[in-house]
């Protein structure tokens, strides 16, 4: 073996050792976590990581394809197209077609395309020592370079709109018209919640914290009247600065959303529920409950409890919240909500509960099924997509002004994986698609954010706009300073947000 081959082999061995050290560290963390009794968290983390890996792969490929196809369209040479990073020049899979090397790296923190004549996060600047070539990024007109830099963002926006629109087309929507909300709203003021670690806390809903009361009639949000109940009840409204107007005992009351409302929800200090529809006291129960054993069935209408008049299900909740295990109640009710009154008395369970819930059939009976045609679905899909962007802008504004805690509001890859896990567990493939579409829009916003730091696409756009306006590029010395600052900030932010996610995962 020649000396040159020996050096090359030595470099490869060093790179393999570096990669192995990373995986060994991860393995050690997993082993220690299991040994300290955090096995459930490790399993949850593994499931979340797998789901995130799938979703992230889709988004990264689409984003980088936007840069790739725009560069090719303008005759630029694309040297590499990679899903994930091939740090230390270690690749899991690679092949070459034409002038481009395609591959999968081992470090799942994004991906990249390497375009000849472009200084990107790889910091490759050897080409600057030679004259610009016709196929290089730097030799093309500013407008073409701008299109290449926004190509990834455009593709993410297109993907987000397509996913969300096709979900509207395929699944439609079930919504409740406001004219059918005849009994006002129901608001949870306090409920006992059991956490994974076995502890229990009394939590209010965010709706109660804002000031809503059961029986309130929703009038408007920020002076605007919405056609459907769901438009008022979505937690996304808490990110923005706004107010609700309600009618209470015949008078209008203004309720301002606190600046930290979404922070309270994210930190699980309150229940993430604004309000639900106040319905008559028809119940749902099953065979495992005391109420069922006493003869009550789903669809029965409660008229009185211990001679206390009951009209709405919220009256049931309000009366029962102070009951203790072993207490007895006398219930007057109607079978199926019709006919003569029947009476039954029985003891409550150990938690002081009858074992009844609001009958969801009442809510379904006032829902309207909304279906969209193929082309018509793009209107609500696009509105939903850009609502995500506006929510992100509002959230970032609150973080920059100190109205929201960055630690509680921002999340990294670990946190995104946990969200994927929860959404998929609750909604299956439909939830996965929905979240992927929403994150595609968030990724577009994050990449085009106009900071003069050319690590993200928005930073490159700022420098290119400077060149377009003033007729000359930013000096390379300033460009590299900004690039280095950007790299440090982005890497630092990634480390902090993911460390924060891990600490929260372990309850710290």
QUIMONOR-V427483 format. One record per residue. SS is DSSP state (hx for helix, st for strand, lp for the rest). PHI is phi as a letter, one per 40 degrees, with the letter a starting at -180 (none if undefined). Layout:
<<SS & PHI> <SS & PHI>>
//
This chain:
<<lp & none> <lp & c> <hx & c> <hx & c> <hx & c> <hx & c> <hx & c> <hx & c> <hx & c> <hx & c> <hx & c> <hx & c> <hx & c> <hx & c> <hx & c> <hx & c> <hx & c> <hx & c> <hx & c> <hx & c> <hx & c> <hx & c> <hx & c> <hx & c> <hx & c> <hx & c> <hx & c> <hx & c> <hx & c> <hx & c> <hx & c> <hx & c> <hx & c> <hx & c> <hx & c> <lp & c> <lp & g> <lp & b> <hx & c> <hx & c> <hx & c> <hx & c> <hx & c> <hx & c> <hx & c> <hx & c> <hx & c> <hx & c> <hx & c> <hx & c> <hx & c> <hx & c> <hx & c> <hx & c> <hx & c> <hx & c> <hx & c> <hx & c> <hx & c> <hx & c> <hx & c> <hx & c> <hx & c> <hx & c> <hx & c> <hx & c> <hx & c> <hx & c> <hx & c> <hx & c> <hx & c> <hx & c> <hx & c> <lp & b> <lp & g> <lp & c> <lp & c> <st & b> <st & c> <st & a> <st & b> <st & b> <st & c> <st & g> <st & c> <lp & c> <hx & d> <hx & g> <hx & g> <lp & b> <st & b> <st & c> <st & a> <st & a> <st & a> <st & b> <st & b> <lp & g> <lp & c> <st & b> <st & c> <st & b> <st & a> <st & b> <st & c> <lp & c> <st & b> <st & c> <st & b> <st & h> <st & a> <st & a> <st & b> <st & b> <st & b> <lp & d> <lp & g> <lp & b> <lp & c> <lp & b> <lp & c> <lp & c> <lp & f> <lp & c> <lp & b> <hx & c> <hx & c> <hx & c> <hx & c> <lp & b> <lp & c> <lp & d> <lp & b> <lp & d> <lp & c> <lp & c> <hx & d> <hx & c> <hx & c> <lp & c> <lp & d> <hx & d> <hx & c> <hx & c> <hx & c> <hx & c> <hx & c> <hx & c> <hx & c> <hx & c> <hx & d> <hx & c> <hx & c> <hx & d> <hx & c> <hx & c> <hx & c> <hx & c> <hx & c> <hx & d> <hx & c> <hx & c> <hx & c> <hx & c> <hx & c> <hx & c> <hx & c> <hx & c> <hx & c> <hx & c> <hx & c> <lp & g> <st & a> <st & b> <st & b> <st & b> <st & c> <hx & c> <hx & c> <hx & c> <lp & c> <lp & c> <lp & b> <lp & g> <st & b> <st & b> <lp & b> <lp & c> <lp & c> <lp & a> <st & a> <st & c> <st & b> <st & b> <lp & c> <lp & c> <lp & c> <lp & g> <lp & c> <st & b> <st & b> <st & c> <st & b> <lp & c> <st & c> <hx & c> <hx & c> <hx & c> <hx & c> <hx & c> <lp & h> <lp & c> <lp & b> <lp & d> <lp & h> <lp & d> <st & b> <st & c> <st & b> <st & a> <st & b> <lp & f> <lp & g> <st & b> <lp & c> <lp & c> <lp & c> <st & b> <hx & d> <hx & c> <hx & c> <hx & c> <hx & c> <lp & c> <hx & c> <hx & d> <hx & c> <hx & c> <hx & c> <lp & c> <lp & c> <lp & a> <st & a> <st & b> <st & b> <st & b> <st & b> <st & b> <lp & f> <lp & g> <st & b> <st & c> <st & b> <st & c> <st & b> <st & c> <lp & c> <lp & c> <lp & d> <lp & c> <hx & d> <hx & c> <hx & c> <hx & c> <hx & c> <hx & c> <lp & c> <lp & f> <lp & c> <lp & b> <st & c> <lp & c> <lp & b> <lp & c> <lp & a> <st & b> <st & c> <lp & c> <lp & b> <st & c> <lp & c> <st & c> <st & b> <st & b> <lp & a> <lp & b> <lp & c> <lp & c> <lp & b> <hx & c> <hx & c> <hx & c> <hx & c> <hx & c> <lp & h> <lp & c> <lp & b> <lp & d> <lp & g> <lp & c> <st & b> <st & c> <st & b> <st & a> <st & b> <lp & f> <lp & g> <st & c> <st & c> <lp & b> <lp & b> <st & b> <hx & c> <hx & c> <hx & c> <hx & c> <hx & c> <hx & c> <hx & c> <hx & c> <lp & c> <lp & b> <lp & c> <lp & b> <lp & d> <lp & g> <lp & c> <st & b> <st & b> <st & b> <st & b> <st & b> <st & a> <st & b> <hx & c> <hx & g> <hx & g> <lp & b> <lp & g> <lp & c> <st & c> <st & b> <st & b> <st & a> <st & b> <st & a> <st & c> <lp & c> <lp & c> <lp & c> <lp & c> <lp & g> <lp & b> <lp & c> <lp & g> <lp & b> <st & b> <st & c> <lp & c> <hx & c> <hx & c> <hx & c> <hx & c> <hx & c> <hx & c> <hx & b> <st & c> <st & b> <st & c> <st & b> <lp & b> <lp & b> <lp & c> <lp & d> <lp & c> <lp & c> <hx & c> <hx & c> <hx & c> <hx & c> <hx & c> <hx & c> <hx & c> <hx & c> <hx & c> <hx & c> <hx & c> <hx & c> <hx & c> <hx & c> <hx & c> <hx & c> <hx & c> <hx & c> <hx & c> <hx & c> <hx & c> <hx & c> <hx & c> <hx & c> <lp & c> <lp & g> <lp & c> <lp & b> <lp & c> <hx & c> <hx & c> <hx & c> <hx & c> <lp & c> <lp & b> <lp & b> <hx & c> <hx & c> <hx & c> <hx & c> <hx & c> <hx & c> <hx & c> <hx & d> <hx & c> <hx & c> <hx & c> <hx & c> <hx & c> <hx & c> <hx & b> <hx & g> <hx & c> <hx & c> <hx & c> <hx & c> <hx & c> <hx & d> <hx & c> <hx & c> <hx & c> <hx & c> <hx & c> <hx & d> <hx & c> <hx & c> <hx & c> <hx & c> <hx & c> <hx & c> <hx & c> <hx & c> <lp & d> <lp & c> <lp & c> <lp & c> <lp & b> <lp & c> <lp & c> <lp & c> <hx & d> <hx & c> <hx & c> <hx & c> <hx & c> <hx & d> <hx & c> <hx & c> <hx & c> <hx & d> <hx & c> <hx & c> <hx & c> <hx & c> <lp & g> <lp & a> <lp & c> <lp & c> <lp & d> <hx & d> <hx & c> <hx & c> <hx & d> <hx & c> <hx & c> <hx & c> <hx & c> <hx & c> <hx & c> <hx & c> <hx & c> <hx & c> <hx & c> <hx & c> <hx & c> <hx & c> <hx & c> <hx & c> <hx & c> <hx & c> <hx & c> <hx & c> <hx & c> <hx & c> <hx & c> <hx & c> <hx & c> <hx & c> <hx & d> <lp & c> <lp & g> <lp & b>>
//
